[in-house]
Amino acid sequence: MARPSAKARKPRQSRKSRQASRLHWVWGLLVLVAAGLILVLKYCSSQPLGLQVADEAAFVTSETVGPSQPIAGAQAEAKATSASDQATAAQTPDPFPKTPAEQIDWVMRHNRPSMILFHSTNCIPCKKMERLVAEVRGDYQPNLVFIDVITNDRANWPLIQQAGVRTIPTSYFVHASGAGKRLVGAMSEEALRVELSALLGGE
C-alpha cells in the first residue's frame, strides 16, 4: 500500500485561520500607515506651513523696508502712542520683555537699532547664521538689540506671518527710525558686520 505524500499529509488550513492571517496583515499595514502619518504630522508641526529653507549656496537677497512696512505690526503700534503715553513710559521702568513680539515693540518704543533674526533650530543655514550672530553680537551690544525669532516655536507663528517671512534664515536690520533692510539667507561675517555697523552709524 502506497504511503500518502507529504503534501497530502499536511493538514489544510481552515477558513478561520486564513481569515485571521489576513486580519493580522491588515492590522500590520494599518499600524505602519498610522506611524507614517504621525511622522508626517510631527514634521509638519515643526515648521509653519509654506516656510522654506534658503539654499546654502544661494546669494543673500536684499529688500529695503520702511516705516510704512511694519515688522510684525510693531512700528504701527509704537507710533500710535501719544506724547502723554510716552511721558508716562519715561517715568516708569520698562524692562526688556521675554517674547520676540514684545521685544520688537520695545525697540520701536525706545527707538533702538536692532537686528531681528528669523530662524529655526534645525536648518543648516539657520544654524550657521545663529552661530555667526552669537560670535559677533558682543562687539555691538548694548548699543544694538538682537532679537531671535525661532520659527519652529508655534508661539511665534503669528509674528512670522505678520513679518511676511517665507524663507529662513531671514534677517531684519532696523534703524532707530524704524526703516531698515531685510536680508534672506545666511551671510558672511564681513557682510553681517557691515550691516550691523551701518545700524550703529545711523546710515
Secondary structure, DSSP 4 states (H G I P E B T S, - for coil): -PPPPHHHHSPPPPHHHHHHHHHHHHHHHHHHHHHHHHHHHHHHHHS-TT-EEPPTTSPPEEEEE-TTS-STTHHHHHHHS-HHHHHHHHHS-----SSHHHHHHHHHHTT--EEEEEE-SS-HHHHHHHHHHHHHGGGTTTTSEEEEEETTSGGGHHHHHHHT--EESEEEEE-TTS-EEEEES---HHHHHHHHHHHHHT-
